Amino acid sequence: MQNRNQTISIKRFGKYAISRLEMNYKNLLITAATASLIAFFVLSVLIIYNQGNWHGGHWEIFLVVSFLIGGVQYIGQAFPMLRKKEKMLLFYLAPASTFEKFIYELFERMGLLILFFPVLLFGTGMLTIEVTNLIRNYLGLHSELEPLSINYSFEIFSPGALSQIMSGIILILSLIFAGTCMFRKYPGIKIAFILGAYIVLSSVYAEYIAAEHSWYSVYIQNMELNTRRLVYSATMLIVALIALLYGYFRIKEKEVK
């Protein structure tokens, strides 16, 4: 038997990951199906509200908002065994190191979300457009439904803008994930509240405080726009990494206790 105090063992981690996936795959499928149905319903209602008009700009807002809401809900349920004291011991006694358990949970929550949720939204979006077109044509209603285009974002956003958007999403998801390591009850709600307060305060700081200081004017505002966006992106990714590290050490701290 391998020592669980060993931080990482590929063989042990593989066995642990397979066992967890075997236990969770039904829940994952149910979650994916539920998310598809909700996205189908919401998108159908939005198309009706827009009187059959749906274009690239609508897709951008729908995808980003759906990704964030879905991410908060899904990632906010990470480490379910830490929510109850009687199950916490089982979590720490599982045959894997705390680091391996943390990495697996990070993969199942953030990794699968980033890899498959956009695909799920894309498939659901295309199906919704086809079904809505058929129904509206049958009813003789006018429609201007633009199919979802993967290239659309690359056409309207610069690389710097795209990197800033993606980095912002990763930062928010990382903070939500770290929150599940800190709070035992309602971690998603608590972190969402903290994030809202942070966004408001940081916006006020950038708009009214930092703009008045010479260092901000010299080093940030005078940068070329894409360079500034890349700096913001790098900063957000660094903060996301710090949040994840903090979350890991909180999990490790509970093990010691």
Residue pairs with C-beta under 8 A, 6 or more apart in sequence:
1 95
2 9
2 11
2 12
4 95
4 96
4 97
5 97
6 12
6 97
7 97
7 99
8 97
8 99
8 100
9 97
9 100
12 95
12 96
12 97
12 100
13 96
13 100
13 103
13 104
15 95
16 94
16 95
16 96
16 100
16 101
16 104
17 104
17 107
20 104
20 108
21 108
24 108
28 108
28 112
31 74
32 116
32 120
35 70
35 117
35 120
36 120
36 123
36 124
39 66
39 120
39 121
39 124
39 125
39 128
40 124
40 127
40 128
42 66
43 62
43 124
43 125
43 128
44 128
44 131
44 132
46 54
46 58
46 62
47 53
47 54
47 128
47 132
47 145
50 58
52 132
52 136
52 141
52 142
52 143
52 144
52 145
53 143
53 144
53 145
54 129
54 144
54 145
54 146
55 144
55 146
56 146
56 149
56 152
56 156
59 125
59 146
59 148
59 149
59 152
60 152
60 153
60 156
62 125
63 118
63 121
63 125
64 165
64 169
66 121
67 117
67 118
67 121
67 169
68 169
68 172
70 113
70 117
71 113
71 117
71 169
71 172
71 173
71 176
72 172
72 176
72 188
72 191
72 192
73 188
74 109
74 113
74 117
75 109
75 110
75 113
75 173
75 176
75 177
75 180
75 188
76 176
76 179
76 180
76 187
76 188
76 189
76 191
76 192
77 109
77 180
77 188
78 105
78 108
78 109
78 177
78 180
78 181
78 187
79 91
79 105
79 180
79 181
79 251
80 87
81 87
81 88
81 90
81 91
82 88
82 91
82 180
82 181
82 184
82 251
82 254
83 184
83 185
88 254
91 101
92 98
92 254
92 255
94 101
96 104
98 248
98 251
98 252
98 255
99 248
99 252
101 251
102 247
102 248
102 251
106 177
106 244
109 177
110 173
110 174
110 177
113 173
114 173
122 148
122 150
125 148
126 147
126 148
129 145
129 147
129 148
132 143
132 145
133 143
133 145
136 142
136 143
137 143
153 162
154 162
157 165
158 225
158 226
158 229
159 226
160 225
160 226
160 227
160 228
160 229
160 230
160 233
161 226
161 229
163 229
163 230
163 233
164 229
164 230
164 232
164 233
164 236
166 233
167 232
167 233
167 234
167 236
167 237
167 240
168 236
170 236
170 237
170 240
171 236
171 237
171 239
171 240
171 243
172 195
173 240
174 239
174 240
174 241
174 243
174 244
175 191
175 194
175 195
175 240
175 243
176 187
176 188
176 191
176 192
176 195
177 243
177 244
177 247
178 191
178 243
178 244
178 246
178 247
178 250
179 187
179 188
179 190
179 191
179 194
179 247
180 187
180 188
180 191
180 247
181 246
181 247
181 248
181 250
181 251
182 247
182 250
183 190
183 191
210 216
210 220
211 217
211 221
220 228
220 231
221 228
223 231
